[in-house]
Amino acid sequence: MLEPAILLMDEPFAAVDPATKRRMCKTIEGVREAFGCTMVFVTHDFYEA
């Protein structure tokens, strides 16, 4: 099983519809909780930040 120390995401929501974005947010939260790793999330969206 992989146990990443850090997860880098470069605008993961840039080209997805709102429903997919909500599902992806839940998935990302689950990954963070499961692995307890540091996440770097790049975005140009003020509200996402």
PDBQT receptor file of N, H, CA, C and O in Angstrom, charges set to zero:
ATOM      1  N   MET A   1       0.846  -1.180   0.000  1.00  0.00    +0.000 N 
ATOM      2  CA  MET A   1       0.000   0.000   0.000  1.00  0.00    +0.000 C 
ATOM      3  C   MET A   1       0.892   1.246   0.000  1.00  0.00    +0.000 C 
ATOM      4  O   MET A   1       1.910   1.290   0.691  1.00  0.00    +0.000 OA
ATOM      5  N   LEU A   2       0.505   2.236  -0.770  1.00  0.00    +0.000 N 
ATOM      6  H   LEU A   2      -0.322   2.200  -1.331  1.00  0.00    +0.000 HD
ATOM      7  CA  LEU A   2       1.237   3.499  -0.819  1.00  0.00    +0.000 C 
ATOM      8  C   LEU A   2       0.932   4.336   0.421  1.00  0.00    +0.000 C 
ATOM      9  O   LEU A   2      -0.203   4.369   0.894  1.00  0.00    +0.000 OA
ATOM     10  N   GLU A   3       1.938   5.000   0.932  1.00  0.00    +0.000 N 
ATOM     11  H   GLU A   3       2.861   4.973   0.548  1.00  0.00    +0.000 HD
ATOM     12  CA  GLU A   3       1.762   5.911   2.056  1.00  0.00    +0.000 C 
ATOM     13  C   GLU A   3       2.495   7.207   1.738  1.00  0.00    +0.000 C 
ATOM     14  O   GLU A   3       3.616   7.426   2.197  1.00  0.00    +0.000 OA
ATOM     15  N   PRO A   4       1.850   8.069   0.943  1.00  0.00    +0.000 N 
ATOM     16  CA  PRO A   4       2.521   9.304   0.526  1.00  0.00    +0.000 C 
ATOM     17  C   PRO A   4       2.754  10.244   1.699  1.00  0.00    +0.000 C 
ATOM     18  O   PRO A   4       1.928  10.339   2.607  1.00  0.00    +0.000 OA
ATOM     19  N   ALA A   5       3.890  10.940   1.671  1.00  0.00    +0.000 N 
ATOM     20  H   ALA A   5       4.561  10.864   0.934  1.00  0.00    +0.000 HD
ATOM     21  CA  ALA A   5       4.182  11.940   2.696  1.00  0.00    +0.000 C 
ATOM     22  C   ALA A   5       3.579  13.281   2.310  1.00  0.00    +0.000 C 
ATOM     23  O   ALA A   5       3.235  14.091   3.171  1.00  0.00    +0.000 OA
ATOM     24  N   ILE A   6       3.454  13.507   1.004  1.00  0.00    +0.000 N 
ATOM     25  H   ILE A   6       3.733  12.849   0.304  1.00  0.00    +0.000 HD
ATOM     26  CA  ILE A   6       2.909  14.772   0.512  1.00  0.00    +0.000 C 
ATOM     27  C   ILE A   6       2.145  14.515  -0.786  1.00  0.00    +0.000 C 
ATOM     28  O   ILE A   6       2.545  13.681  -1.599  1.00  0.00    +0.000 OA
ATOM     29  N   LEU A   7       1.064  15.228  -0.966  1.00  0.00    +0.000 N 
ATOM     30  H   LEU A   7       0.740  15.906  -0.306  1.00  0.00    +0.000 HD
ATOM     31  CA  LEU A   7       0.255  15.116  -2.183  1.00  0.00    +0.000 C 
ATOM     32  C   LEU A   7       0.163  16.504  -2.799  1.00  0.00    +0.000 C 
ATOM     33  O   LEU A   7      -0.309  17.444  -2.160  1.00  0.00    +0.000 OA
ATOM     34  N   LEU A   8       0.614  16.628  -4.042  1.00  0.00    +0.000 N 
ATOM     35  H   LEU A   8       0.997  15.864  -4.562  1.00  0.00    +0.000 HD
ATOM     36  CA  LEU A   8       0.591  17.904  -4.758  1.00  0.00    +0.000 C 
ATOM     37  C   LEU A   8      -0.562  17.905  -5.760  1.00  0.00    +0.000 C 
ATOM     38  O   LEU A   8      -0.687  16.987  -6.570  1.00  0.00    +0.000 OA
ATOM     39  N   MET A   9      -1.389  18.924  -5.703  1.00  0.00    +0.000 N 
ATOM     40  H   MET A   9      -1.287  19.670  -5.045  1.00  0.00    +0.000 HD
ATOM     41  CA  MET A   9      -2.524  19.033  -6.630  1.00  0.00    +0.000 C 
ATOM     42  C   MET A   9      -2.499  20.405  -7.291  1.00  0.00    +0.000 C 
ATOM     43  O   MET A   9      -2.574  21.424  -6.605  1.00  0.00    +0.000 OA
ATOM     44  N   ASP A  10      -2.397  20.440  -8.590  1.00  0.00    +0.000 N 
ATOM     45  H   ASP A  10      -2.336  19.611  -9.148  1.00  0.00    +0.000 HD
ATOM     46  CA  ASP A  10      -2.359  21.691  -9.348  1.00  0.00    +0.000 C 
ATOM     47  C   ASP A  10      -3.711  21.919 -10.005  1.00  0.00    +0.000 C 
ATOM     48  O   ASP A  10      -4.008  21.342 -11.051  1.00  0.00    +0.000 OA
ATOM     49  N   GLU A  11      -4.514  22.751  -9.394  1.00  0.00    +0.000 N 
ATOM     50  H   GLU A  11      -4.272  23.220  -8.545  1.00  0.00    +0.000 HD
ATOM     51  CA  GLU A  11      -5.851  23.101  -9.861  1.00  0.00    +0.000 C 
ATOM     52  C   GLU A  11      -6.692  21.877 -10.245  1.00  0.00    +0.000 C 
ATOM     53  O   GLU A  11      -7.104  21.747 -11.398  1.00  0.00    +0.000 OA
ATOM     54  N   PRO A  12      -6.945  20.994  -9.300  1.00  0.00    +0.000 N 
ATOM     55  CA  PRO A  12      -7.693  19.774  -9.621  1.00  0.00    +0.000 C 
ATOM     56  C   PRO A  12      -9.143  20.007 -10.042  1.00  0.00    +0.000 C 
ATOM     57  O   PRO A  12      -9.758  19.131 -10.651  1.00  0.00    +0.000 OA
ATOM     58  N   PHE A  13      -9.696  21.187  -9.722  1.00  0.00    +0.000 N 
ATOM     59  H   PHE A  13      -9.196  21.898  -9.227  1.00  0.00    +0.000 HD
ATOM     60  CA  PHE A  13     -11.092  21.470 -10.063  1.00  0.00    +0.000 C 
ATOM     61  C   PHE A  13     -11.236  22.406 -11.260  1.00  0.00    +0.000 C 
ATOM     62  O   PHE A  13     -12.338  22.882 -11.532  1.00  0.00    +0.000 OA
ATOM     63  N   ALA A  14     -10.176  22.673 -11.961  1.00  0.00    +0.000 N 
ATOM     64  H   ALA A  14      -9.280  22.286 -11.740  1.00  0.00    +0.000 HD
ATOM     65  CA  ALA A  14     -10.181  23.683 -13.025  1.00  0.00    +0.000 C 
ATOM     66  C   ALA A  14     -11.191  23.397 -14.139  1.00  0.00    +0.000 C 
ATOM     67  O   ALA A  14     -11.773  24.338 -14.679  1.00  0.00    +0.000 OA
ATOM     68  N   ALA A  15     -11.413  22.173 -14.489  1.00  0.00    +0.000 N 
ATOM     69  H   ALA A  15     -10.940  21.408 -14.050  1.00  0.00    +0.000 HD
ATOM     70  CA  ALA A  15     -12.259  21.875 -15.648  1.00  0.00    +0.000 C 
ATOM     71  C   ALA A  15     -13.374  20.875 -15.327  1.00  0.00    +0.000 C 
ATOM     72  O   ALA A  15     -13.706  20.023 -16.151  1.00  0.00    +0.000 OA
ATOM     73  N   VAL A  16     -13.952  20.984 -14.121  1.00  0.00    +0.000 N 
ATOM     74  H   VAL A  16     -13.683  21.676 -13.451  1.00  0.00    +0.000 HD
ATOM     75  CA  VAL A  16     -15.028  20.064 -13.762  1.00  0.00    +0.000 C 
ATOM     76  C   VAL A  16     -16.296  20.832 -13.406  1.00  0.00    +0.000 C 
ATOM     77  O   VAL A  16     -16.243  21.992 -12.996  1.00  0.00    +0.000 OA
ATOM     78  N   ASP A  17     -17.425  20.171 -13.568  1.00  0.00    +0.000 N 
ATOM     79  H   ASP A  17     -17.468  19.229 -13.901  1.00  0.00    +0.000 HD
ATOM     80  CA  ASP A  17     -18.713  20.780 -13.241  1.00  0.00    +0.000 C 
ATOM     81  C   ASP A  17     -18.909  20.789 -11.720  1.00  0.00    +0.000 C 
ATOM     82  O   ASP A  17     -18.206  20.070 -11.010  1.00  0.00    +0.000 OA
ATOM     83  N   PRO A  18     -19.851  21.588 -11.210  1.00  0.00    +0.000 N 
ATOM     84  CA  PRO A  18     -20.045  21.718  -9.756  1.00  0.00    +0.000 C 
ATOM     85  C   PRO A  18     -20.334  20.398  -9.033  1.00  0.00    +0.000 C 
ATOM     86  O   PRO A  18     -19.831  20.186  -7.930  1.00  0.00    +0.000 OA
ATOM     87  N   ALA A  19     -21.122  19.521  -9.623  1.00  0.00    +0.000 N 
ATOM     88  H   ALA A  19     -21.531  19.694 -10.519  1.00  0.00    +0.000 HD
ATOM     89  CA  ALA A  19     -21.438  18.243  -8.970  1.00  0.00    +0.000 C 
ATOM     90  C   ALA A  19     -20.186  17.377  -8.834  1.00  0.00    +0.000 C 
ATOM     91  O   ALA A  19     -19.961  16.761  -7.792  1.00  0.00    +0.000 OA
ATOM     92  N   THR A  20     -19.386  17.333  -9.876  1.00  0.00    +0.000 N 
ATOM     93  H   THR A  20     -19.569  17.832 -10.722  1.00  0.00    +0.000 HD
ATOM     94  CA  THR A  20     -18.149  16.562  -9.828  1.00  0.00    +0.000 C 
ATOM     95  C   THR A  20     -17.185  17.176  -8.828  1.00  0.00    +0.000 C 
ATOM     96  O   THR A  20     -16.486  16.454  -8.118  1.00  0.00    +0.000 OA
ATOM     97  N   LYS A  21     -17.142  18.484  -8.764  1.00  0.00    +0.000 N 
ATOM     98  H   LYS A  21     -17.710  19.071  -9.341  1.00  0.00    +0.000 HD
ATOM     99  CA  LYS A  21     -16.277  19.191  -7.819  1.00  0.00    +0.000 C 
ATOM    100  C   LYS A  21     -16.630  18.804  -6.382  1.00  0.00    +0.000 C 
ATOM    101  O   LYS A  21     -15.737  18.560  -5.570  1.00  0.00    +0.000 OA
ATOM    102  N   ARG A  22     -17.917  18.749  -6.067  1.00  0.00    +0.000 N 
ATOM    103  H   ARG A  22     -18.642  18.947  -6.726  1.00  0.00    +0.000 HD
ATOM    104  CA  ARG A  22     -18.349  18.360  -4.717  1.00  0.00    +0.000 C 
ATOM    105  C   ARG A  22     -17.910  16.936  -4.391  1.00  0.00    +0.000 C 
ATOM    106  O   ARG A  22     -17.429  16.670  -3.290  1.00  0.00    +0.000 OA
ATOM    107  N   ARG A  23     -18.073  16.022  -5.343  1.00  0.00    +0.000 N 
ATOM    108  H   ARG A  23     -18.464  16.238  -6.238  1.00  0.00    +0.000 HD
ATOM    109  CA  ARG A  23     -17.649  14.630  -5.121  1.00  0.00    +0.000 C 
ATOM    110  C   ARG A  23     -16.140  14.546  -4.938  1.00  0.00    +0.000 C 
ATOM    111  O   ARG A  23     -15.647  13.813  -4.080  1.00  0.00    +0.000 OA
ATOM    112  N   MET A  24     -15.414  15.301  -5.749  1.00  0.00    +0.000 N 
ATOM    113  H   MET A  24     -15.814  15.897  -6.446  1.00  0.00    +0.000 HD
ATOM    114  CA  MET A  24     -13.947  15.295  -5.651  1.00  0.00    +0.000 C 
ATOM    115  C   MET A  24     -13.487  15.854  -4.306  1.00  0.00    +0.000 C 
ATOM    116  O   MET A  24     -12.520  15.354  -3.732  1.00  0.00    +0.000 OA
ATOM    117  N   CYS A  25     -14.159  16.876  -3.799  1.00  0.00    +0.000 N 
ATOM    118  H   CYS A  25     -14.945  17.282  -4.265  1.00  0.00    +0.000 HD
ATOM    119  CA  CYS A  25     -13.818  17.445  -2.488  1.00  0.00    +0.000 C 
ATOM    120  C   CYS A  25     -13.941  16.381  -1.403  1.00  0.00    +0.000 C 
ATOM    121  O   CYS A  25     -13.065  16.252  -0.547  1.00  0.00    +0.000 OA
ATOM    122  N   LYS A  26     -15.022  15.629  -1.443  1.00  0.00    +0.000 N 
ATOM    123  H   LYS A  26     -15.734  15.734  -2.138  1.00  0.00    +0.000 HD
ATOM    124  CA  LYS A  26     -15.223  14.559  -0.452  1.00  0.00    +0.000 C 
ATOM    125  C   LYS A  26     -14.151  13.488  -0.586  1.00  0.00    +0.000 C 
ATOM    126  O   LYS A  26     -13.654  12.975   0.417  1.00  0.00    +0.000 OA
ATOM    127  N   THR A  27     -13.795  13.153  -1.808  1.00  0.00    +0.000 N 
ATOM    128  H   THR A  27     -14.198  13.570  -2.622  1.00  0.00    +0.000 HD
ATOM    129  CA  THR A  27     -12.747  12.155  -2.035  1.00  0.00    +0.000 C 
ATOM    130  C   THR A  27     -11.407  12.647  -1.506  1.00  0.00    +0.000 C 
ATOM    131  O   THR A  27     -10.680  11.895  -0.856  1.00  0.00    +0.000 OA
ATOM    132  N   ILE A  28     -11.082  13.897  -1.780  1.00  0.00    +0.000 N 
ATOM    133  H   ILE A  28     -11.672  14.507  -2.308  1.00  0.00    +0.000 HD
ATOM    134  CA  ILE A  28      -9.819  14.474  -1.307  1.00  0.00    +0.000 C 
ATOM    135  C   ILE A  28      -9.784  14.501   0.215  1.00  0.00    +0.000 C 
ATOM    136  O   ILE A  28      -8.752  14.197   0.813  1.00  0.00    +0.000 OA
ATOM    137  N   GLU A  29     -10.899  14.861   0.850  1.00  0.00    +0.000 N 
ATOM    138  H   GLU A  29     -11.737  15.108   0.364  1.00  0.00    +0.000 HD
ATOM    139  CA  GLU A  29     -10.961  14.836   2.312  1.00  0.00    +0.000 C 
ATOM    140  C   GLU A  29     -10.726  13.431   2.843  1.00  0.00    +0.000 C 
ATOM    141  O   GLU A  29     -10.026  13.251   3.839  1.00  0.00    +0.000 OA
ATOM    142  N   GLY A  30     -11.306  12.440   2.186  1.00  0.00    +0.000 N 
ATOM    143  H   GLY A  30     -11.875  12.587   1.377  1.00  0.00    +0.000 HD
ATOM    144  CA  GLY A  30     -11.113  11.046   2.593  1.00  0.00    +0.000 C 
ATOM    145  C   GLY A  30      -9.663  10.607   2.474  1.00  0.00    +0.000 C 
ATOM    146  O   GLY A  30      -9.151   9.901   3.343  1.00  0.00    +0.000 OA
ATOM    147  N   VAL A  31      -9.006  11.020   1.408  1.00  0.00    +0.000 N 
ATOM    148  H   VAL A  31      -9.422  11.593   0.703  1.00  0.00    +0.000 HD
ATOM    149  CA  VAL A  31      -7.587  10.689   1.217  1.00  0.00    +0.000 C 
ATOM    150  C   VAL A  31      -6.759  11.327   2.323  1.00  0.00    +0.000 C 
ATOM    151  O   VAL A  31      -5.879  10.685   2.896  1.00  0.00    +0.000 OA
ATOM    152  N   ARG A  32      -7.042  12.584   2.619  1.00  0.00    +0.000 N 
ATOM    153  H   ARG A  32      -7.757  13.105   2.153  1.00  0.00    +0.000 HD
ATOM    154  CA  ARG A  32      -6.295  13.285   3.677  1.00  0.00    +0.000 C 
ATOM    155  C   ARG A  32      -6.467  12.583   5.018  1.00  0.00    +0.000 C 
ATOM    156  O   ARG A  32      -5.496  12.394   5.751  1.00  0.00    +0.000 OA
ATOM    157  N   GLU A  33      -7.696  12.198   5.340  1.00  0.00    +0.000 N 
ATOM    158  H   GLU A  33      -8.485  12.352   4.745  1.00  0.00    +0.000 HD
ATOM    159  CA  GLU A  33      -7.956  11.515   6.604  1.00  0.00    +0.000 C 
ATOM    160  C   GLU A  33      -7.317  10.132   6.641  1.00  0.00    +0.000 C 
ATOM    161  O   GLU A  33      -6.768   9.730   7.667  1.00  0.00    +0.000 OA
ATOM    162  N   ALA A  34      -7.383   9.403   5.531  1.00  0.00    +0.000 N 
ATOM    163  H   ALA A  34      -7.829   9.730   4.697  1.00  0.00    +0.000 HD
ATOM    164  CA  ALA A  34      -6.846   8.046   5.485  1.00  0.00    +0.000 C 
ATOM    165  C   ALA A  34      -5.329   8.006   5.596  1.00  0.00    +0.000 C 
ATOM    166  O   ALA A  34      -4.773   7.134   6.264  1.00  0.00    +0.000 OA
ATOM    167  N   PHE A  35      -4.665   8.945   4.945  1.00  0.00    +0.000 N 
ATOM    168  H   PHE A  35      -5.116   9.653   4.403  1.00  0.00    +0.000 HD
ATOM    169  CA  PHE A  35      -3.203   8.914   4.902  1.00  0.00    +0.000 C 
ATOM    170  C   PHE A  35      -2.551   9.900   5.862  1.00  0.00    +0.000 C 
ATOM    171  O   PHE A  35      -1.384   9.729   6.216  1.00  0.00    +0.000 OA
ATOM    172  N   GLY A  36      -3.272  10.921   6.287  1.00  0.00    +0.000 N 
ATOM    173  H   GLY A  36      -4.220  11.060   5.999  1.00  0.00    +0.000 HD
ATOM    174  CA  GLY A  36      -2.711  11.916   7.186  1.00  0.00    +0.000 C 
ATOM    175  C   GLY A  36      -1.512  12.638   6.598  1.00  0.00    +0.000 C 
ATOM    176  O   GLY A  36      -0.606  13.052   7.321  1.00  0.00    +0.000 OA
ATOM    177  N   CYS A  37      -1.514  12.785   5.278  1.00  0.00    +0.000 N 
ATOM    178  H   CYS A  37      -2.251  12.449   4.691  1.00  0.00    +0.000 HD
ATOM    179  CA  CYS A  37      -0.365  13.402   4.615  1.00  0.00    +0.000 C 
ATOM    180  C   CYS A  37      -0.580  14.904   4.420  1.00  0.00    +0.000 C 
ATOM    181  O   CYS A  37      -1.698  15.411   4.516  1.00  0.00    +0.000 OA
ATOM    182  N   THR A  38       0.509  15.587   4.146  1.00  0.00    +0.000 N 
ATOM    183  H   THR A  38       1.417  15.175   4.068  1.00  0.00    +0.000 HD
ATOM    184  CA  THR A  38       0.466  17.004   3.808  1.00  0.00    +0.000 C 
ATOM    185  C   THR A  38      -0.069  17.147   2.393  1.00  0.00    +0.000 C 
ATOM    186  O   THR A  38       0.307  16.386   1.501  1.00  0.00    +0.000 OA
ATOM    187  N   MET A  39      -0.943  18.117   2.189  1.00  0.00    +0.000 N 
ATOM    188  H   MET A  39      -1.248  18.735   2.914  1.00  0.00    +0.000 HD
ATOM    189  CA  MET A  39      -1.494  18.355   0.866  1.00  0.00    +0.000 C 
ATOM    190  C   MET A  39      -1.205  19.784   0.446  1.00  0.00    +0.000 C 
ATOM    191  O   MET A  39      -1.430  20.723   1.210  1.00  0.00    +0.000 OA
ATOM    192  N   VAL A  40      -0.704  19.946  -0.771  1.00  0.00    +0.000 N 
ATOM    193  H   VAL A  40      -0.521  19.184  -1.392  1.00  0.00    +0.000 HD
ATOM    194  CA  VAL A  40      -0.482  21.264  -1.359  1.00  0.00    +0.000 C 
ATOM    195  C   VAL A  40      -1.484  21.391  -2.505  1.00  0.00    +0.000 C 
ATOM    196  O   VAL A  40      -1.456  20.623  -3.467  1.00  0.00    +0.000 OA
ATOM    197  N   PHE A  41      -2.361  22.372  -2.378  1.00  0.00    +0.000 N 
ATOM    198  H   PHE A  41      -2.384  22.996  -1.596  1.00  0.00    +0.000 HD
ATOM    199  CA  PHE A  41      -3.489  22.540  -3.291  1.00  0.00    +0.000 C 
ATOM    200  C   PHE A  41      -3.341  23.888  -3.986  1.00  0.00    +0.000 C 
ATOM    201  O   PHE A  41      -3.489  24.931  -3.349  1.00  0.00    +0.000 OA
ATOM    202  N   VAL A  42      -3.051  23.878  -5.276  1.00  0.00    +0.000 N 
ATOM    203  H   VAL A  42      -2.930  23.031  -5.793  1.00  0.00    +0.000 HD
ATOM    204  CA  VAL A  42      -2.881  25.110  -6.043  1.00  0.00    +0.000 C 
ATOM    205  C   VAL A  42      -4.213  25.472  -6.689  1.00  0.00    +0.000 C 
ATOM    206  O   VAL A  42      -4.851  24.641  -7.336  1.00  0.00    +0.000 OA
ATOM    207  N   THR A  43      -4.625  26.735  -6.504  1.00  0.00    +0.000 N 
ATOM    208  H   THR A  43      -4.107  27.410  -5.979  1.00  0.00    +0.000 HD
ATOM    209  CA  THR A  43      -5.863  27.200  -7.124  1.00  0.00    +0.000 C 
ATOM    210  C   THR A  43      -5.782  28.704  -7.365  1.00  0.00    +0.000 C 
ATOM    211  O   THR A  43      -5.060  29.423  -6.674  1.00  0.00    +0.000 OA
ATOM    212  N   HIS A  44      -6.524  29.154  -8.341  1.00  0.00    +0.000 N 
ATOM    213  H   HIS A  44      -7.110  28.570  -8.902  1.00  0.00    +0.000 HD
ATOM    214  CA  HIS A  44      -6.654  30.586  -8.585  1.00  0.00    +0.000 C 
ATOM    215  C   HIS A  44      -8.043  31.070  -8.190  1.00  0.00    +0.000 C 
ATOM    216  O   HIS A  44      -8.382  32.237  -8.384  1.00  0.00    +0.000 OA
ATOM    217  N   ASP A  45      -8.838  30.171  -7.639  1.00  0.00    +0.000 N 
ATOM    218  H   ASP A  45      -8.563  29.222  -7.481  1.00  0.00    +0.000 HD
ATOM    219  CA  ASP A  45     -10.199  30.492  -7.205  1.00  0.00    +0.000 C 
ATOM    220  C   ASP A  45     -10.164  30.957  -5.748  1.00  0.00    +0.000 C 
ATOM    221  O   ASP A  45      -9.786  30.196  -4.857  1.00  0.00    +0.000 OA
ATOM    222  N   PHE A  46     -10.558  32.194  -5.515  1.00  0.00    +0.000 N 
ATOM    223  H   PHE A  46     -10.865  32.812  -6.239  1.00  0.00    +0.000 HD
ATOM    224  CA  PHE A  46     -10.539  32.778  -4.172  1.00  0.00    +0.000 C 
ATOM    225  C   PHE A  46     -11.327  31.943  -3.176  1.00  0.00    +0.000 C 
ATOM    226  O   PHE A  46     -10.884  31.764  -2.042  1.00  0.00    +0.000 OA
ATOM    227  N   TYR A  47     -12.489  31.425  -3.574  1.00  0.00    +0.000 N 
ATOM    228  H   TYR A  47     -12.849  31.570  -4.496  1.00  0.00    +0.000 HD
ATOM    229  CA  TYR A  47     -13.350  30.686  -2.658  1.00  0.00    +0.000 C 
ATOM    230  C   TYR A  47     -12.804  29.301  -2.327  1.00  0.00    +0.000 C 
ATOM    231  O   TYR A  47     -13.012  28.805  -1.220  1.00  0.00    +0.000 OA
ATOM    232  N   GLU A  48     -12.116  28.678  -3.263  1.00  0.00    +0.000 N 
ATOM    233  H   GLU A  48     -11.947  29.081  -4.162  1.00  0.00    +0.000 HD
ATOM    234  CA  GLU A  48     -11.483  27.389  -2.985  1.00  0.00    +0.000 C 
ATOM    235  C   GLU A  48     -10.339  27.557  -1.986  1.00  0.00    +0.000 C 
ATOM    236  O   GLU A  48     -10.126  26.722  -1.107  1.00  0.00    +0.000 OA
ATOM    237  N   ALA A  49      -9.613  28.658  -2.148  1.00  0.00    +0.000 N 
ATOM    238  H   ALA A  49      -9.786  29.336  -2.862  1.00  0.00    +0.000 HD
ATOM    239  CA  ALA A  49      -8.473  28.910  -1.263  1.00  0.00    +0.000 C 
ATOM    240  C   ALA A  49      -8.941  29.094   0.162  1.00  0.00    +0.000 C 
ATOM    241  O   ALA A  49      -8.125  29.316   1.057  1.00  0.00    +0.000 OA
TER     242      ALA A  49
